[in-house]
Amino acid sequence: EIVLTQSPATLSLSPGERATLSCRASQSGVSSLAWYQHKPGQAPRLLIHDAYKRAAGIPARFSGSGSGTDFTLSISSLEAEDFAVYYCQQTSNWPLIFTFGPGTTVDI
Amino acid sequence: QVQLQESGPGLVKPSETLSLVCSVSYDSISTFFLSWIRQTPGKGLEWIGYIHSSGNTNYNPSLKSRVAMSVDTSKKQFSLMLNSVTAADTATYFCAKHGTSAWDFESWGQGTLVTVSS
């Protein structure tokens, strides 16, 4: 089973700064990689799918990159509403399993 | 815009069966892949399994022996049953609709907290 590791665990930044979040898979075989934003008491929100494609309605300041076992979510200029927990999620084809990373908290 | 809402008992006794329903607000669920996902403090987000609106299912091997999912297309509802629960099953349970590629989750419910305790 592919295990995802996210770093750093916590990222303390100010509005306007750039955030760079990392997601690393324990082995090759990641068929698809997605990123989600989650705020307490709310539904998680899909930001990026297929490693780099922004989901509908997601601002351009969010971007995804990477392939193989190393993936990155970047937020070009943090806004107040971006402070949240971010999870990466991978799908492996055989067996068909979905797994999540432990999350990165972006706080002020 | 799809809306999902989880419902069910917030408290379940150990060894009993956890039962949740995900109600969907949308024109039709005839082509839905829907997953159940839970969040625990200790294990983070854990995918439980998915069901297609046709009734085909795929479960996480770690939970497969205890999980059953079903769908009622006329009511636009998906159901989750998890039997023989223990305290380790205490979690917030989410239902989530898969995206077009079926490899990600494009819409989520807000989640429902289920506590396993006597």
Interface residues (C-beta under 8 A of the other chain):
Chain A: S31 S32 A34 Y36 G41 Q42 A43 P44 R45 L46 H49 D50 A55 A56 Y87 Q89 T91 P95 L96 I97 F98 T99 F100 G101 P102 G103
Chain B: L4 S35 G44 L45 E46 W47 N58 N60 P61 F94 A96 G99 S101 W103 D104 F105 E106 S107 W108 G109 Q110 G111
